[in-house]
Amino acid sequence: MQIHCTKPKDKPYTLGDGQSLSLLIEPNGSKSWRFLYRYVGKPKMISPGVYPTINLADARSRRDEARKLVAEGKNPSEVRKEQKLALQRESENAFEKIAREWHQLKSAKWSAGYASDIMEALQNDIFPYVGTRPICEIKALELLNVLHKIEKHGALEKMRKARQRCSEVFRYAIATWRAEFNLAADLSSALEVHQSNHFPFLKVGELPDFLRALDSYASSRLVQVATKLLMITGVRTIELRAALWQEFDLITQFGKFLLKG
């Protein structure tokens, strides 16, 4: 078959290759393969692909595969549809897709920075290795090896958080009927434990001296008041710094103070 010599005509025409394989040439010059066969006594047709993406050798190979299916009593067209559906199901159940669903669901309750950090960690450390894998097919050893890659760099706290996020994704997949068990939850015993270094803290006996020093602190009234608010409320520093006036019920609290007086 001299495909490179073919020229388009006013109407579509076919160039036969044998064993029901032909090349359809359109007036605009496009070329696509055709394979004709009979199934249950009825004529059928499938396209092995477009030329030159699928060359002659590839087209013949796909024709032979289709002929084999027909000989086995299978309809090549239906087999192709089933394969496409299987690929679609795999894509819908891929770890990355489910992780992004989980992230979108949870991020409404997170700060923008926190949500961005979680997604960045997943994109850098998890998705490249198991992102395209159907979540129900991921093995414990497979995910463990991914976490070990982080562990080898000495980033133990990062590894711990990565395992925790994976565990949350698996729990979400179970809740949405796309996984049966949370294999990430059982991996903590196989990973090195991060030794936390706690920040210094005041003992009870040290509080009076600290409060007296705080009352005499004159460099910044803002720092003085903010420190007292932290001690009273127990919130994080970022929560206090980002607090809005409407979050403080000064009228009710002042009324209670007057009643006590």
C-alpha angles and dihedrals in degrees: 000000000000099000096164090059095055118110129196118254135199090271132033114269137176133234112208124222102177138263091056095303117129142161118237113211116198126206089250090059099254116139128205133174124243129195118192122200141153124243122184087349094304126112114247136179136200132178116234088199145280126304129266092018086060108038126204095269092051092046091052091049091052090047090054091050090051092048089052091053091051090050088053091053095255129130109235091207093055092044089054091050091051091050091051091049090050091051090048092052090049090051093049091049096044115132093238094052092049091044091053090049090052091046093051091049094050100036092077087074095044133078115256091248094050092048090049092050092053094049092046091053092050092047094049103038110021114023096058090061108033104006096108095040118105103253094229090057098051111112126218092240090050093056091040090058090052091053091046088060088063092042092055089062090057092246094135097157090048089050091050091053092046091054090047092052091048089051091053090050090051091050089052090049090052091050090052093047096249099110134032104208141014106245093172091065092064096050097079092086090057095053132078113261119239112233108223120219107209120214118249114271138191120257120224093255091054096055098084093055090046093051092049090050090048092051090052094046105117104169096088128009088194093058090046094052094041092053091052091049090052090052093048099043103030092215125145118269092246090052091053094045092049095043119126126220092244088063090067117078096203096158096056093042093048089050090054089050091053092048091052089049 
